[in-house]
Amino acid sequence: MRFLRRLLLLLLVAAVLVAGALGWWVTQPLTLSGDTIEVRVPAGASLRTAARQAVKAGVRAPAELLYAYFRWKVEQQQTIKPGDYELTRGMTAGDLLDKLVRGDRVMLPVTLVEGWTFKQVRQALAQAEYLTHDTAAMTPAQIMSALGRPGVAPEGRFFPDTYLYAKNSGDLAVLREALQLMDKRLAAAWDARAPGLPLKSPDEALILASLVEKETGQAADRAEIAGVFINRLKRGMRLQTDPSVIYGLGEAFDGNLRRRDLSTDTPFNTYTRAGLPPTPIAMPGKASLMAAVQPADTQSLYFVARGDGSSHFSPTLDEHNRAVNKYQRGGGN
């Protein structure tokens, strides 16, 4: 009986010592094989697997000790999340576990630029490092169906911004986030629209914003350019915007817009067809969205590029022709 009591006491002391040692160890910085290491936790990984992956990546500690700590600290309702995690010198086992539970993974950026077409968006996603190309074999129509927008053209539907993605995540997730952000930005712009616009829907505002985006050389001109297009729509004049013509030419455009191109009819030729083109021609940013719904109050019906990024605006055709002669044909004053 006395022996049993002594044994139990020894076991209790040992347990206290072990708990104390573990409690001290988890407050100390982990020893790493380098200044920074990356731990990859696969989907469905157990706590033991996560501990082993950490040791495999360069955490210099017994995997079973790390696992024992994980089991001790992780609450029943908590789970660790798969992904790639960055550890740096000075971090503790507690810091590592916090990352795993929060899902604080290594994130990489991909930037979608204002004025890009959907083709350029796909190229950027295809070149992004550690991004899984789920959409590589999909047509644009299939991509939109996968995003829950069957029958909707993808052009202009994604908001230009920088998006962060976890290593080895899919490009469809980036597109979904960009689509949802454009929905949000477009809805906000439409709610803030000026009265009396000849625009029937948010989609028409998006199309107009894409034209403004492609025509704008200087930010200060956006609202004035939008005002010209609005004035033309109100008067039933054709928009006659070159970027839309170029978009309609597609692969046939060789970089030089010719007079014959302006008379070659396509759904996007705003010289041969009245009204807005059938879809956006590029991704507009927030400033172009707002210019489309809050255009400048102007009498201008024409504009021409000055050659320095800005535009000259004219209320009459005669003045416009003089501006074209001055800025495009070198005719001086």
Secondary structure, 3 states (H helix, E strand, C coil): CHHHHHHHHHHHHHHHHHHHHHHHHCCCECCECCCEEEEEECCCCCHHHHHHHHHHHCECCCHHHHHHHHHHHCCCCCCCCCEEEEEECCCEHHHHHHHHHHCCCCEEEEECCCCCCHHHHHHHHHHCCCEECCCCCCCHHHHHHHCCCCCCCCCCCCCCCEEEEECCEEHHHHHHHHHHHHHHHHHHHHHCCCCCCCCCCHHHHHHHHHHHHHHCCCHHHHHHHHHHHHHHHHHCCCCCCHHHHHHHHHHHCCCCCCHHHHHCCCCCCCCCCCCCCCCCCCCCCHHHHHHHHCCCCCCCCEEEECCCCCEEEECCHHHHHHHHHHHCCCCCC
